[in-house]
Amino acid sequence: MKSLWLPLLLFLLCSCGIVQAQSKIEGKINDVKDQLKLQKATIMLLTAKDSILTDFTRSDEGGKFSLAKPDTGQYILIVTYPKYGEYYADILPGKDYTNLSIGLTSSTTLLEEVIVTGRIPITIKGDTTEYDARSFKVEKNAKVEDLLKVLPGITVDASGKITAQGKTVEKMLVDGEEFFGDDPKLVSRNIRSDMVDKIQVYEKKSDKAEKTGIDDGVRTQTINVKLKEEAKRGIFGKADAGVGNNKFYLGQGFLNYFNQSFRISTYLIASNTGKTGLNGQEASSIGGDGDGSGNFEGEGVPKSLNTGFLYSDKTANKKHTWRIDYKYSQSNVDLDRSVFTRNAARDTILISNNNTTASSDNKKHNFGLKYEFKIDSLSDLTVWAGANRRRDISSSATISTTFNQFDQQINGNTRNFKNDTESEQYNTSAIYVRRFKKKGRSLTFSYATSGNKQDGNQQLYSNLSYYKDGDSVGNTILDQEKVITNKSFAMGGDVSYSEPLSKKLILAFEYGINFNRDNNSVKSSNKNPVTGKYDDLDEVYSNDFLYKTTKNTYNLSVNYKPLEKFVINIANRFENSDLSQLNRADNAHLSRSFFVYNPVLDLNYEIKKNRSISMVYRGTNGLPSLNQIQPLRSNLDPLNEYLGNENLKPSYTNELNLGFRSFSILKGEFYGIFINASRTNKALVQNATIDSVGKTTFIWDNLNHNTNNQISISPMYYGILWKKYQLRHGGGPTISIGNNYNYVNNVLANAKFQTYSVNYGLQKSTTKGLDFEFEVSPGYVIQSNSIGMMEDSKGFTLSSNGSLKYFLPAKFVLRTDFNYRYQAPTAVYSKKFERFVLNPALSKKFMKDEKLEATFMVNDILNQNIGFERNQNGTLLTERRFNTIGRYYMVKLSWEINKMLAKSK
């Protein structure tokens, strides 16, 4: 492994030294009239040809500044200062600019003077930071993600996660509207950067705050991509087709038609590489549902198909807006998995090995609708509707063995399971908001209903053998068919009213009521040895339950702004829940009622425009579910049984979040510290009892006399390491400590964990020579348990990922991405785990507009991509190994589609 890292490090160091020779642009800035030294004036250097921002800085306390000046090319120097006129000067090669004296004129004295205007790369308008896309250089046909990487104050990691001004971007809009949902990756990886006019970064208020006018303090870091006028009328997209050895293939198409507000988008993705091109949250947004359909998680070898379309438009007066979308997803996964578990009680250690071969086939249709009606300037109505239909077919064959600490086998199981389930689901909701002329006064009505129907058939075969002192003492054979019928219906609504008592104080009252009805039926039948049919009803593991829940909620909230920059939000939420359960098999009835109080205190103080502190306290009651009070009896896993507890009480969690953040747009830096702590009283825990044959019985209970605790601290910094070489870096340490209790064989077990890690990232993005980005995160993990037979599990960990891109002559690009993971051996796991996945590729662009690209790539060239996962939950240690996609070669063609229907002005 060292032989791989050494040349890589030398490659990075050498590439950073290949730069142009540079001199300096230096001077001082003052007020022309009063000769005042102007501190923190913005100085920007742009290329004269295309107004690309190449460097920027700010003046110091004495009004002085210094910039690196390239020796070749013509540039424009721009100086700006609040409430002053802008200064422009040409920077020519071969001239000396080391002693500039720049005078700015106050806007109050600029009577009838002509102010030269031009493109300003960065503008701050209130709470919004706006970047001019044409002032930042990216390669031809680059995506929005590539543009974001070169914007000061914004970082994009290897997985596509976007951070702006120190906060994770959760929403990305296009001209203020959702684009197949609001997932950032879907926008950043599919819209071309040359279609973009402006990038706006701001903290979006909650939908409720925007509609009612009451600032609840809830903010979502958001990026809005404003398209050029000509880009709003046209067709853009991309098509990829690839074929490789071992029957690997990739096909992907994405096509969008725009005409102002009218838009139609469609996509198709077919692949067995595990890479849809719209992975993770992207696949979930446009085709998947987060549970394996269109969102491959890495276990097994998948085949996936995702397709869909979106249509949206609005009327000319913008009163009516609608969006309709349809998505279809299909996935097939073949899996080979081995699981090693170690469960320790005070006097017993159980070691199990489990080997499974499985396959699954999932298909899903999904339909969505959104309609907005702006009735007038003070009221609007929004309606959402959705429906989906899916079918899941799966089968698995498992062989498992369990030994004790004396290496004596105590059980063995052969299990075959088949499942075929069809389900349908619908939901609809509406919200009407009426605002009044008095700021802060509003009335809101909302209503929602949903339903679900599921029909399934399962076949279970299990041959469980028992051993004592290494000898077989009997076995249990289970051969059953299960017919499953589940139905659910939910309906509810709420009304809220807010009234401003003064300019600084607003009171709001909210009342809501919700009804839920769930019917769960499982009919289990044993195979009749005489007839060979499944007609022998198993009454113990057959269930027919009706659940009903009625919940009334009351909320009195206070919004108080003692200062313009200081917001206090207090919520007092009361809930009254009535739960009932009817066992239709024996007409037994069970009912419970809970009345709880959940307070929230949210404080936000803006020290400066770019510096703030926040504190949030939440008190949350965790209500026991009916399934925890009385779960359905199940024998799907004969070695694990789950029991309920009719005497369960709500748990109560105190949670505190503290945050401090500070950022500088022009310096491109951010630093902050975030602290999260929680304590749970009367926690709902699963106590375990392990018998002599290795069967574990779990029962729910409240944890009395002890509390579960957790605290994490994360300082972080991001900024420019070396402006001359356009190097950015950042990261920080993270400390997480906590403990969780439960009882194992009636002995209190205290599972403690400590995690110490440091994350550091380095990035260079210039579209010339070598660009790279990588992250490295070393850490140390300590896991222990108070039960005597349990050794502490502690050891060193290291993870790293990143990518390299080298721009060669003749439109060739050499690129690679990598992922490295290491886990040291521990007292429990005697072997280390190490994996280095390297994916190189060579591509060439063709045609004058470079819209056609050919790529030769190798996935996992070292053939080290091993499916692996380790974790600890209380006294249970688990190690999973599974098949996944390894080395393959592929040739791929990509074609960019970009046709504007209106010429640029």
FENFENCOR-V637360 format. One line per field, one symbol per residue. burial: b if it has 24 or more other ideal C-beta (glycine too) atoms within 12 Angstrom, else e. A space follows every 10 residues. Layout:
# FENFENCOR-V637360
burial=???
This chain:
# FENFENCOR-V637360
burial=eeeeeeebee ebeebeeeee eeebbbbbbb beeeeeebeb bbbbbbbeee bbbbbbbbbe eebbbbbbbb eeeebbbbbb beebbbbbbe beeeeebeeb ebbbbeeeee eeeeeeeebb bbbbeeebbb bbbbbbbbbb bbbbbbbbbb bbbbbbbbbb bbbbbbbbbb bbbbbbbbbb bbbbbbbbbb bbbbbbbbbb bbbbeeebbe bbbbbbbbbb bbbbbbbbee bbbbbbbbbb bbbbeeebbb bbbbbbbbee bbbbbbbbbb bbbbbbbbbb bbbbbbbbbe ebbbbbbbbb bbbbbbbbbb bbbbeeeeee bbbbbbbbbb bbbbbbbbbb bbbbbeebbb bbbbbbbbbb bbbbbbbbbb bbeeeeeebb bbbbbbbbbb bbbbbbbbbb bbbbeeeebb bbbbbbbbbb bbbbbbbbbb bbbbbeeeeb bbbbbbbbbb bbbbbbbbbb bbebbbbeee eeeeeeebbb bbbbbbbbbb ebbbbbbbbb eeeeebbbbb bbbbbbbbbb bbbbbbeeee eeebeeebee bbbbbbbbbb bbbbbbbbbb beeeeebbbb bebbbebebb bbbeeeeeeb ebebebebbb bbbbbbeeeb ebbbbbbbbb bbbbbbbbbb bbbbbbbbbb bbbbbeebbb bbbbbbbbbb bbbbbbbbbb bbbbbbbbbb bbbbbbbbbb eebbbbbbbb bbbeebbbbb bbbbbbbbbb eebbbbbbbb bbebbbebbb bbbbbebbbb bbbbbbbbbb bbbbbbbbbb bbbbbbbbbb bbbbbbbebb bebbbebbbb bbbbbbbeee eebbbbbbbb bbbbebebbe eebbbbbbbb bbbbbeeeeb bbbbbbbbbb bbebbbbbbb ebebbbbbbb bbbbbbbbbb bbbbbbbbeb eeeee
